[in-house]
Amino acid sequence: MDLHGLKILLKRVWHFIWEDESWASWIVNVILAFVLIKFIIYPALGFAFGTRFPIVAVISGSMEHDGSFNSWWSQQASWYGENNITQDDFRGFPFKNGFNKGDIMVLVGVKPGKVERGQVIVFQSSIRPDPIIHRVVHIREEVSGYRFQTKGDHNGQSYPFEQDIPQEVLLGKAVFRVPFLGYIKIWFVELLRLLHIVP
């Protein structure tokens, strides 16, 4: 193929991707978007933010607050009081009003020694394949490194799997929230499950 033929081919491909309104063009655009996000944008963000999980979709309601802050606190005050966290302490924490299922959270990498009580971290648990995003309520430093305890704001307690989290499974800390955009991922995964493509 000569240079003129190559130019014609590239113009046809460009027209098909950007201007054609056929189903085939739409499917190719979806595939290209997926490839671009998965293999270029996401890794680039991971490199820039210092974590292999720069963006996560919240897939459960474990960090939701029911009603106002005061209403939520009245239901949770006993647990936090027993764990030496006051209402004033909590008001100073990041994401003091929690966040919702379907939100997107932007993460940055964090060194274990820089994690503070009240921050929202993401860690990999042995009980489930998806990372967990909960709030740090206790930190201990041991010879082997740091250990964390977390709790979901909505949960009545800190569950056994999150009471002794080693620093090696820490994936990052949440720094920014985009409301409800994560439902795109949640709905897509549910569709794949309905089609029996994923378990």
C-alpha positions as CSV (number, residue, x, y, z in Angstrom):
1,M,0.0,0.0,0.0
2,D,1.4,3.4,-1.0
3,L,1.2,6.6,1.1
4,H,-1.9,7.8,-0.8
5,G,-3.7,4.5,-0.1
6,L,-2.8,4.6,3.5
7,K,-4.2,8.1,3.9
8,I,-7.5,7.0,2.4
9,L,-7.7,4.0,4.7
10,L,-7.0,6.2,7.8
11,K,-9.7,8.7,6.7
12,R,-12.2,5.8,6.4
13,V,-11.2,4.5,9.8
14,W,-11.4,8.0,11.3
15,H,-14.9,8.5,9.8
16,F,-16.1,5.1,11.0
17,I,-15.0,5.7,14.6
18,W,-15.9,9.4,15.0
19,E,-18.7,10.1,12.6
20,D,-20.5,6.9,11.7
21,E,-23.7,6.3,13.7
22,S,-24.0,2.6,13.1
23,W,-24.1,-0.1,15.8
24,A,-20.8,-1.5,14.6
25,S,-19.2,2.0,15.2
26,W,-20.8,2.2,18.6
27,I,-19.5,-1.2,19.6
28,V,-16.0,-0.3,18.4
29,N,-16.1,2.9,20.4
30,V,-17.1,1.1,23.6
31,I,-14.2,-1.4,23.1
32,L,-11.7,1.4,22.4
33,A,-12.9,3.4,25.5
34,F,-12.5,0.3,27.6
35,V,-9.0,-0.4,26.2
36,L,-7.9,3.2,26.6
37,I,-9.2,3.4,30.2
38,K,-8.0,0.0,31.4
39,F,-4.5,-0.1,29.8
40,I,-3.5,3.6,29.5
41,I,-5.5,6.0,31.7
42,Y,-5.9,3.8,34.8
43,P,-2.2,2.8,34.9
44,A,-1.1,6.4,34.3
45,L,-3.3,7.6,37.2
46,G,-1.9,4.8,39.3
47,F,1.7,5.9,38.6
48,A,0.8,9.5,39.3
49,F,-1.1,8.8,42.5
50,G,1.3,6.2,43.8
51,T,-1.2,3.3,44.0
52,R,-2.3,0.5,41.8
53,F,-5.9,1.4,42.7
54,P,-6.2,5.1,41.9
55,I,-9.9,5.0,41.5
56,V,-12.4,2.7,43.2
57,A,-16.2,2.4,43.0
58,V,-17.9,2.0,46.4
59,I,-20.0,-1.2,46.1
60,S,-21.6,-1.4,49.5
61,G,-23.4,0.8,51.9
62,S,-21.0,0.3,54.8
63,M,-19.8,3.9,54.8
64,E,-23.3,5.5,54.5
65,H,-24.7,7.9,57.1
66,D,-28.5,7.8,57.7
67,G,-29.8,11.3,58.0
68,S,-27.9,14.2,59.5
69,F,-24.5,13.9,61.2
70,N,-26.1,14.3,64.6
71,S,-28.7,11.7,63.9
72,W,-26.0,9.3,62.6
73,W,-23.8,10.0,65.6
74,S,-26.6,9.3,68.1
75,Q,-26.7,5.7,66.7
76,Q,-22.9,5.3,66.7
77,A,-21.8,7.3,69.8
78,S,-21.6,4.3,72.1
79,W,-19.2,2.3,70.0
80,Y,-16.9,5.3,69.3
81,G,-17.0,6.4,72.9
82,E,-15.8,2.9,74.0
83,N,-13.0,3.3,71.5
84,N,-11.9,6.8,72.6
85,I,-13.2,8.7,69.6
86,T,-15.3,11.7,70.5
87,Q,-17.9,13.5,68.4
88,D,-15.4,16.4,68.0
89,D,-12.7,14.0,66.9
90,F,-15.0,12.6,64.3
91,R,-16.0,16.0,63.0
92,G,-12.3,16.6,62.2
93,F,-12.0,13.3,60.2
94,P,-12.0,13.3,56.3
95,F,-15.4,12.4,54.9
96,K,-17.0,13.0,58.3
97,N,-20.4,12.5,56.6
98,G,-19.4,9.2,55.0
99,F,-20.1,8.4,51.4
100,N,-22.6,6.2,49.5
101,K,-22.7,3.0,47.5
102,G,-22.1,4.0,43.9
103,D,-19.7,6.8,44.7
104,I,-16.2,6.9,43.1
105,M,-13.3,7.5,45.5
106,V,-10.0,8.8,44.3
107,L,-7.0,7.3,46.2
108,V,-3.4,8.2,46.7
109,G,-0.6,5.9,47.9
110,V,0.3,6.4,51.5
111,K,3.2,5.0,53.6
112,P,2.0,3.0,56.6
113,G,3.7,5.3,59.0
114,K,1.8,8.3,57.6
115,V,-1.7,6.8,58.1
116,E,-3.7,8.6,60.7
117,R,-6.7,7.6,62.8
118,G,-9.9,8.8,61.0
119,Q,-8.5,8.5,57.5
120,V,-10.4,6.3,55.0
121,I,-8.1,3.6,53.7
122,V,-8.5,0.9,51.1
123,F,-7.1,-2.6,51.8
124,Q,-7.2,-6.0,50.3
125,S,-8.9,-8.6,52.6
126,S,-8.6,-12.3,52.4
127,I,-12.4,-12.7,52.8
128,R,-13.4,-11.1,49.5
129,P,-11.8,-10.3,46.1
130,D,-12.8,-6.6,46.0
131,P,-10.8,-4.2,48.1
132,I,-12.5,-2.8,51.2
133,I,-12.8,0.9,51.9
134,H,-13.3,1.7,55.6
135,R,-12.2,4.3,58.2
136,V,-9.1,3.7,60.5
137,V,-10.1,3.6,64.1
138,H,-6.9,2.2,65.7
139,I,-3.2,2.0,64.7
140,R,-0.5,0.0,66.4
141,E,3.2,-0.1,65.6
142,E,4.9,-3.4,66.0
143,V,8.3,-4.8,65.2
144,S,7.0,-6.3,62.0
145,G,5.3,-3.0,61.0
146,Y,2.0,-1.1,61.4
147,R,-1.3,-2.8,62.0
148,F,-4.6,-1.1,61.5
149,Q,-8.2,-1.6,62.6
150,T,-11.0,-0.1,60.6
151,K,-14.8,0.2,60.8
152,G,-17.4,1.1,58.2
153,D,-19.3,4.2,59.4
154,H,-22.6,2.5,58.9
155,N,-21.7,-0.7,60.6
156,G,-22.4,-1.2,64.3
157,Q,-19.0,-2.7,65.0
158,S,-15.6,-3.4,63.6
159,Y,-15.7,-6.9,62.1
160,P,-13.1,-9.5,62.8
161,F,-11.5,-9.3,59.4
162,E,-10.7,-5.6,59.9
163,Q,-9.3,-5.7,63.4
164,D,-5.8,-6.6,62.5
165,I,-4.9,-5.4,59.1
166,P,-1.2,-5.7,58.2
167,Q,0.5,-2.8,56.4
168,E,1.3,-5.0,53.4
169,V,-2.4,-5.1,52.3
170,L,-2.8,-1.3,52.4
171,L,-3.6,0.0,48.9
172,G,-4.1,3.7,49.5
173,K,-6.2,6.4,51.2
174,A,-9.2,8.2,49.9
175,V,-8.8,11.9,49.1
176,F,-11.7,12.8,46.9
177,R,-15.2,11.7,46.2
178,V,-17.3,11.8,43.0
179,P,-20.9,11.0,44.0
180,F,-22.8,8.1,42.3
181,L,-20.5,7.8,39.2
182,G,-19.5,4.3,40.3
183,Y,-23.0,3.0,39.5
184,I,-21.8,2.7,35.9
185,K,-19.4,0.0,37.0
186,I,-21.9,-1.6,39.4
187,W,-24.6,-1.9,36.8
188,F,-22.1,-3.2,34.2
189,V,-20.9,-5.9,36.5
190,E,-24.5,-6.8,37.4
191,L,-25.2,-7.1,33.7
192,L,-22.2,-9.4,33.2
193,R,-23.5,-11.5,36.1
194,L,-27.0,-11.7,34.6
195,L,-25.4,-12.9,31.3
196,H,-23.3,-15.4,33.3
197,I,-20.1,-13.9,32.0
198,V,-18.6,-13.3,35.5
199,P,-19.4,-15.2,38.7
